[in-house]
Amino acid sequence: MSTLSPADEPLVCSAKGCRAPAVWALQWRNPRLHDADRRKTWLACDEHRGSLGDFLDSRGFLRAVTPVPGSPTLDV
């Protein structure tokens, strides 16, 4: 009997209630709480990339948006 480890589980979108595969990594930090080299990551599907990115960007938290390794966005 095999069990999935957390590393083997598919990556899913961080938007509330969304279970779509993640294809984008939104790297962010709250400058009031985190050191300059600290990055946190939210994952996003194509549908939620904009809304999650806008939420972080409006607060000055968004640092980078990159394709998730192995996602179809890398083939574009």
N, C-alpha and C positions, 0 to 999 in steps of 0.2 A: 504494500500500500504506500503510495507516495502522497506527500502533501506539498502544497505550494509554499515556498518561502516568500516573505514580503518582496524580495527582489524579483521573483518570478511572476508576481501578480501584475495584470495590465494596469497601466497608468490611466487614471480617469480625470476628467475635468473637475476643477475645484469649485465651480459655481454650485450654489445650493440646489440640491435635487437633481443635478445633471450626472448621468452615468456614462456619457459619451467618452470615447477614447481621447486622451490628451494628445495634442499635436504641437502645442506651444508651451514654453516655459517663460513665465513672467517673473523676472528677478526684481526684488524690491527690498527696501529697508526703510524703517522709520528713523530719520536722523536724530530725533529726540531720545530714542531708546537704544539704537544700535551703533556700534563703531563703524567707521567709514568702510572697512573691509568686509563687514558682515553683509550677507545676502540671504534673503528668504525667497522661497519659490512657490508660486501658485501655478498650477497647471490649467490649461484651457483647451477646449475644443475650438474648432473654427467659429462656431456660433457665438461663443462667449469671450473670445479673445478681445473684442472691442470693449464690451461692457466691463470686464475685469480690468483691462488696461486703463480705461477711462477713469474708473474708480481710484486706482492707485496713482495715476498721473495727476488727477485733480488735487491730490493731497501732497504731491511732490515726492512720492515714495518710489515710483517706477524707475528702475535703472536700466533694464534691458529686456527685450523680447527675443527669444531664440527658439528655433525648432527643437522639439524633443527628439533625442537620438532614436533612430528607427522609425520615425513618423514619415508619412508620405510627403510632408512639406519639404523634406530634404531632397526630394527628387525633382522639385520645381526648378 
